[in-house]
Amino acid sequence: MNYYPWMNDDEDRALAWVMDAPDALREHPKEYQLSEGVSVKDWFPEGVELELSDERGIKLTDSVPNVLHMCIVSEKFKALMEARSGAALEFLPVRLKDQKQQPVRKPYYAMNVLGTVDCVDLQRSRFRRLEMSPDRIFRFYQLVLDEKRIPPDAKIFRLKDNPSQLIVREDLGKEILQADIEGVLFVEMDEFGKEWGAR
């Protein structure tokens, strides 16, 4: 089975992006947990508003690209993931505001994938670790997974060494694409990390 890193769609310049975290998240002492694979529903603020950047496009998608290490998904995408992913997920309501500061009528959610999988082949991968947390990987230049360590029922998961990075199994990725979900890219494993150059 093939696996693909989940990436923001940064190829379509027409797409709307969220480029800044609201104070309710940025100033929260547990904000870092949003990309750790742990439950955040007990502290996630109510009424979080995410503003679409006026520096990007205006096309709103089912997976809203962002720089916050969050999955911001539509009701349609939420329903698909609940039905087909088989993963432990939290969906936390958020409000989107367009470039004119008007609320977007359609509901959106921060999708939190719970848990991590320890499956990076550290011998064959190339990466740079975080200086402050050397047990964590900051950036991959080449990612190789040890598929024998991936649970057979894992269709979407976070990497233990880099929990902000989601990996999607081929069958779920195909279902997402066939459902015309826009705003997310699934990158070939051989291409992932090449944008940072050789190391």
Secondary structure, DSSP 4 states (H G I P E B T S, - for coil): --EEEEEE--S-TTB--B-S--HHHHT-TTGGGGGTTS--TTTPPTT-EEEBPTTS--B--SEE-BSSS-EEEEHHHHHHHHHH--S-EEEEEEEEE-TTSPBPSS-EEEEEE--EE--B-TTT-EEEE-SS-TTSEEEEEE--B-GGGS-TT-SEEEETTEEEEEEEEHHHHHHHHHTT--SEEE--TTTTTGGG---
